[in-house]
Amino acid sequence: MALKIFKSGDELFNQGIDLVKRKEYAKARKNFEKTIEKGGSDAELAQIYIALIDICLDNNNPNKYLVLAGHLEKTRIEGFEFGLTDAESAKVAVECRLLAERLATAKMPTNNQAQSEEKGNKFLDLARRYQSQIGNNPIKINELVGLTVNTGLKEALYLQAWGYEALAGGAVLSNPKKAAEFLQNAYNCRRQVGESGEEDLKLVKAYSKSVKCWICGRPSTGEGVHFLAMPSDITPFMRATNDDILQSAPESYTSVYVCRPCYTSISKRSDEIAREYHDVAMREMRAMEARLRAEIQSAIAYSAIRR
């Protein structure tokens, strides 16, 4: 009896399945590629498995999910097993489209208000689609590729939190109180998923706070953005009275509140003065260095003459 040297496409496919269960993805991928080359009966499923393996090896790449979604939307295979997980092709395709968009949205820049608003609104729109298209069902693609498994509703809460935080980042420069409202919504979402939301709540308090600038007397809202606290020595005589609606200093009187225009004016002028002193010092050092070099050269020349 002749020895069977070359494996059939079906044998390679079955071997690939076992390799996937052992999470030897690189080896499994080669088996599935050979299955397709040999035209095995499971070639279509092998193509799906290759796309899944590519995601397992790089599960933060939105394009990988779009490739898998394309295969699942075209296939006649209603369901499949990957590793130890059973999945429905049509549902996983929907999840892949949503997840790809989530990953792409997370990478969007927020360099200005328009970009922040666009990113925030995209997250909120995604949250609505996770609610309507997945609902209280677990997200199967996450389980297939090793991501944290949430239900569609829980994922929507995370997306809402990110969306409101992005909107707050865009609104704070023009409307800090509106930014505080967005962050209050984000805080509520984070509390619903079991997080403390402490950072959001801290910013809610900061952005809601209103004071009067100690220097120019102009009212300002939004601590850390539109006004800052500067260390100061305030004598009892200079402290605010109880009649002041907006305070110009905290209760400790160890600092004063200064609006951003006054603060940056002082800071920039200080930088200019420091730069002037630096330039003068550098010129004097270079002059001193030149004199020292001249004296050294003179001493060397004199020493040579004496010899």
SULKA-V596355 format. One record per run of one state. SS is the DSSP state (A for helix, B for strand, O for the rest). FROM is the first residue (numbers start at 1). TO is the last residue. If there is no record, write none. Layout:
SS_FROM_TO / SS_FROM_TO
This chain:
O_1_8 / A_9_21 / O_22_24 / A_25_37 / O_38_42 / A_43_57 / O_58_61 / A_62_74 / O_75_78 / B_79_82 / O_83_84 / B_85_88 / A_89_106 / O_107_112 / A_113_133 / O_134_137 / B_138_138 / O_139_139 / A_140_145 / O_146_150 / B_151_151 / A_152_171 / O_172_175 / A_176_192 / O_193_197 / A_198_208 / O_209_209 / B_210_212 / O_213_218 / B_219_221 / O_222_222 / B_223_223 / O_224_226 / B_227_231 / O_232_235 / A_236_238 / O_239_254 / B_255_259 / A_260_306 / O_307_307
